[in-house]
Structure formats: structure tokens, C-alpha cells
Amino acid sequence: MTESGASTPSSIHFRKEKTVNCFTYVDLHRHVAQDIQAELEAAVSTLTPASGAGAARNAVSRLLRHQKMRHPLSVLPMMVHAIETGNPGPAAPLAAVHVLWWTSACYLDDLADGHGTTAPDSIGQDEALLASVLSGTVLPIRIIRSLPVPPEIQVVLTAEVATGWAVGTEGQLTDIDAAAEHATRKSVIETYRGKSGGPYSMITAMAAILAGASDERVELWREFGYVFGILWQLFNDQEDILTGRNEDLHNGTVTYLLTCALDDATTPAAREDILGRSVAARRCGHARAELGGLLLAPDVLDRYAADLDAFRAEAHRLLSVLGGDEHHLPVMRHLVDHSSRMLLRARLVPAPAAV
């Protein structure tokens, strides 16, 4: 395992100089991407046995290439560490943990949704399933055990990974079992807090612990991670519609937008109509298009936007309480604003192809 985070004083100064001039999390990622990649490659290399063909290493490498993250949120723990200490560098190993965790979780989520089959020139489904186990559990633990920190800190960080999996899995299972007719906006947010907020609270707390933050600050960062996870799930929900993928409609996922539409239904008949279209949308492209139109009604989007603003305000409130390095805190604030944009517009939804 490389220790790119344990840099020499000169390299720490160099990285800090570069980060000062960054305005967005994407800019930061451009500067530290090589460090994160080095940590990933070093972690994967530990899977090579003393004798053998390195099948596990090759499978994880292919899964990482197949399950690319669309947004470079791997820098999140580095941003937390920089706000605490002024230097993002030592948290590069945690950025690798973040990538590995989400690589595993996203593949398992696709598999649960019935989208786990991959292209024959990439990686087979059974191979990817086994690789996801290594990616999400074994490699993060190995990275943590390689950190130049006292053993008791390694134990605490390892426990955070276990908690992240437990909370995230609880949220995902709740999401799978959710029934639209019984869902409320509050119940969906609790699900989002688990399935998305859990993993983000895991990595923000880990970064704060690695930075030597007090217990009080660690818990504030944990809460920030929960709120950020909710914001990012709402961002993903919007992106799913805007790209025309409409996977949530196809899978019958109970989204926050759907509960906003149900809450906005003025009569029992209107509510039953939405519920009926939600069921039909799982198998019919025309029904998905009709439901998409209902979800993008102006009153529904107004309710959604107001709640989105409230979660953004809470994230900014937590950052104000936390304070920290004045050069890096604005980068995190920008990420919050980026994640909480209202992207949907009334009835502007691409019609999916009929099935």
C-alpha cells in the first residue's frame, strides 16, 4: 500500500498551494486524481497471491473500470480533511475507500434491480459479484490497516466501514420493500438517510477521525454526511429523469418526487390514478411517460423545490457550525450548492421508448 497521504513536508505544501486555487470539487479532483488512483492500484495489488494467476486482482480491476462513478465524489473525505487541517493529501487512502465502497454498492444495487448483467467484453455477472465483495469489504479494511496511525484509530475506522454497510444496507432493503400506497415524504427521507446518507456519513466521519478532530466535530461531520447523502440522492433522482433513463419508474422505486405528487393529489381518485400508473410504469413505456408528466406538474415541483431548499439550508448550517480552513470550506459549500440544484422543469421529460 502506498502512503501518498503521508507526504513529505514539501509535497504537502505543494498540494495545499494547488488546492487554494480550486473553486469546485471537480477542480480539486483534477489535482488529486493521480493520488487517488495510486491508492486504488496499490490496494488492488494486494490481492495478488504469492502463487496464482491473480484472478481476484483482475476481476476487481475490471469491475472498477466497468462501474465508473459519474461524478468525482471520491474527493469528499479529502475535502473534510482539508477543512480540518488545511491539507487534503493524507485522506487520499479514504478517497480510495470511498470509490471501492461505492463500486461494490452500486453493482449490488444494479443486481438487485435486475441490471447486473454486463457486456461480454467487460466482466461476467458471477465474476463481478465476487469482485464486489472484495471491493466493498476486504480492500477498504486493508487500506485502513495500512494507514500510518495508531492501532486504536485503525479499529475505529474499521468500525465505521462496518457501520456504513449496516446503515446503507438497511436503507436499501427498506427501499426495495417500500410500497407507494403507504409511503410519505418523511418515510422516503428516512430511507434516503440510510441508503445514501449512511455511506456519506461513514466517509465524512472517517475523514474527521483521521484528521484528529474532536468527538463533537466528528459527530457534526457525520450529520453533515447524512444530510449531504439525502441531497445527493435527490440529485440522482432528478438526473434519472433528465437523462431519460427513468430507472426509478421502471423499477417501481418510491422516490421523494413520487410522494410529493401523491401528497399533491387533491382527491382520492387522483391519488389512486398516480398509484395505478406507478404500477403500470414498471412494464409499459407509455405508462412511464404519462407518470413522468404527472410528476413534473408545477405544484409538485414547487413542493419538491421548497423541500430541497430546506435540506440545502441545513447542510450550510452544519458547515457554518463546523467552520474550518477558509481556503477549503468554500469548496464544500460549492459542492452542497451543486448537489441541491433544482434541475427539473415542468413537464420537460424525455418520453421513454415503449416496451
N, C-alpha and C positions, 0 to 999 in steps of 0.2 A: 504494500500500500504506500503510495506517495504521500507526502505531507506538504502539499502545496500551501495549506493554510499556515503551517509553521514556517513562515518565510524568514529570510534574513531581514535585519532592520532596513536595509536599503530597498529591498523589494516591497516591504510593507509601505514605505514612504511613497514609492513609485505608484503602487496601486491606489493609495489614498489620493495622490495628486490627480490620477486619471478620473477617479470616481467623483471628485469635487466638480468636475466639468460636465457630469452627466445630468440630464434633465429628466429622463424617463427610465423606467426599469428595463426597457429594451436597450437603451444606450449602455446601461450597466452590464447587461448580459453580453453585449458585444465585447466588452473589455475583459470579462472573466470567463467567457465560454471555454477557452482553452484549459483553464484551471479545472473547471467542472468536468470537461471531457477527460482530462488526465486522471482525475479521481475515479471516474467511471471505468476507464480502461484498467486502472490498477486493481479495482475491486473485482472486475470480471476475470482478470488474470489469475486471481487466487483460486479459481475453480479448476485450473489445470492440475491434474493429478501427477504424482511422481512418474507414473506409467499409465499409458492410455492415450486415446485419440483426442481428448479434450472435448467430448460431445456436449457436456454441460456448458462449458465456456462458449462454444459455438452457438448453441441454442439461445442462450441469454443474449449474445451479441446480435443475433438475428431478430429476436423479439424487440430489442431496443431500437433497431432500425425500422422495424415494422410499426411499432406503437409510438411513433414520434409525437411529442407534445406540440400542439398547435400554437401555444403561447409560452414564452420562456419564463414561466413562473418558478423555475428552479432557483432563481436568484433571491427568492423571498427570504430564506434563512440568512443569506449574506447581507441583505438589507437590514434585517433585525440586528445582526451582529454589528454592522456599521453604525447604526443608530446608538447602540450601547457603547461602542468602543472607538468609533471613528474609522475602523478598518474592516472591510468585508472579507478579506482574504482567509482568515482562519476558519470560516464557516463553509469553505468550498466542499469539504467532505460531506457536510449536511446537505448541500445542494445536490450532491450525487445521491444521497439517501432519498431526497425528495423525488428525483427522477425515477429511481428504482422502484420506490413505493407506488407511484402513480402508474408506472409502466405495468406493474402487476395488477393493480386495482382496475385500471381501465380495460385491460384484456379480460379479466374475470367478469367485469360488468358487461362487456360485449358478448361474452359467452353466455351469461345469464339471459341476455336479451335475444339470444339466438343469432348473434352476428359474429361468432367466434371463428368461423371458417375463414381461412386466409388463402391468398393466392398460392398456387402450387410452386411458384418460383421463389416464395418467401420462406414461410415456415408452416409446418403442418399443425393442425389443431392440438393433437396429443402432445407434440413436442413443445408447443407454445405453453400449454397448461403446466407442464413440469417446469419449464423455464420461468414461468410467472411465480411459482413457489420460491424458487431460488432468488429471483429478483426482489420480491417483496419482503422476504424474511431473512434468509441466510446472509445475503450480501450487506444489507443495512447493519446487521449485527457485527459483521466482520469489519466494516468501516468504523463503527463506534469503538470496537476493541483496539483498533489501530491508532486512535486519537492520542496525542501526547498530553493526556490529562490524568489525574489520579483515578485509581480503580473505582472509587466510590462514585465519581462523576460518570464513568462508563456505565455503571449499574443503573444510575438514574436515567441516563439517556436511553439505555436499552428498554427500561420500563416504559418510557414514553412511546417507543415504537409499538410495544405490545398494546398499550392503551389506545394508540391511534388506530390499530387494526380492530380492536374490540368495538370502539365507538363508531368507526366508519362502517364496519360490517353490520352492526345493529341498525344504523340508519339505512343502509342499503336493503337489508331484509325487510324493514318497515316499509320502504318504498315499493318493494316487489309485492308485498301483501296488501298495499293500500287499495281501498275501494272508493271511487269517486263520490258515491252517494253519501258516504259517511265523512268525507274529508272537509276540513275547514282550512282557512288561511293559516290559522295558528298551528294546526296539526302538520301541515306541509312544511312550515318553517322549522318545526321541531325535527322533522325528517331531514331537511337540508342541513340543519345544525349538526346532525350526526354524520350523514354520508359524505358531506363536503366539508363542513366546519371541523369535524373531528380530525381529519388528516392535516388541515392547515393549522389547527391549534397545536397539534403534535409538533409540527416543524418550527413554528414560531416559539413555542416553549423551549424546544431543544436548543434553538439558536441563542435564546436568552440565557439558558443554563450554561452553555459553552462560553458565553461572554462573561460569566461570573456575576450575573445580575442577582439582586436580592430576590427572596421568595415572593415578595409583594409584586415586584416588577415581572417576574416570571408568570404569575397568575394574570396580570394585566395583559401580557403578550398572548397568553393562552386565550383569553376572552377576545382579544383582537382577532386571533386566528379563527375563532368560531364565527365572528361577525363577517370577516372577510370571506370565509367559506360560503356563507349564505349569499353574499354579494356575487361571488364568482359563479355560484350555481344559477342565480337569476340571470347573469350574463350569458351563461351557457344555454339556458332555456331560450333566450332571445335569439342567440346565434343559430340554434337548431331550426328555428322558423325562418330566419332571414336567408339562410343558405339553401332553403328548400329541402333539407334532409327530412325534416318532420319525423324524426325517430321517436320522439315522445308521443306523438299522435299514433304512430304505427304500433308502438309497444303498449299503448294504453296507460302511459305514465301519468300519475296525478301530479300535475305541475301547479305552481303557485298561480300562474296565469289562468289555468282552468278553474281553480277555486275562486278567483276574482270574478270570472264570468258567472259561476254558479251563484255567488253572493249578489251579483248584479241582476240576476233574473227576477223580474218583477212579479211573476206568477208561478204557481206550482207547475203549470203546463210548460212554461218556458224553461224551467229548471229540468223537467223530465226530457224535454227536447234536446237540451245540451248533453244530458247523460246518455240518451239514446244514440246521439251522433258520436259520442266518445267511444261507445262500444263498437259501432259500425266502422269507425275510422281505423280500427285495427286490421281490417281486411279489405277496405274499399277506398281507393284513391279519391273518388268523388266525395265520399263522406268526409275524408280528411280535409279536402278543400272547403267544404261547407262549414265544418267545425272551425277551421282556421279563420274564416270570415267572422264567425261569432266571437272568437277570442280577440279579434282585433277591432271590436266595436269601440268607439270613442270613450264611452263611460267606463268600460272595462280597463282600457289603457290608462285612463285618468287615475283610477283606483290603484293600479299597478305602479304607476309612476310616483304617486304620493308615498306608497309604502317603500319603494326603492329609495326615495329621498331620505326617509327616516332611517333606514339601515346605513346609508352613506353618512348621515349626520352622526350616528352612533360610532362608526369607525373613526371618524375625525375627532370625536370627543375623546375616545380612548387614546389616540395619538397625542392629543393636547395634554392629557393627564400624564402620559409617559414622558413627553419631551425627548431630549437626547441630542445627538450630534446635529448641529444646524445645517451641515452640508448634505446629510443623508436623509434627514426627516422629510424634506420636500419631495424626494423621490418616492417615498412610501405614500405620501399624500397624493401624488400624481397617480400612482397605481390604484388607490382607492377610487379616485375620480374616474379613471379609465374603466374600472370594473363596474361602476354603478351608473354608466350612461344609459339613458332611455333610448334604445335603438329602434324599437318597433313604432310603426306609424299605422294609423287607422286603415285597415283593410288592404294594406300593401303586403300581401303574402303570395309567394310563388305557388301556383297550383301544381301539386304533385301529379305525376303520371298515374292514370287509373290502373288499377290492378284487377 
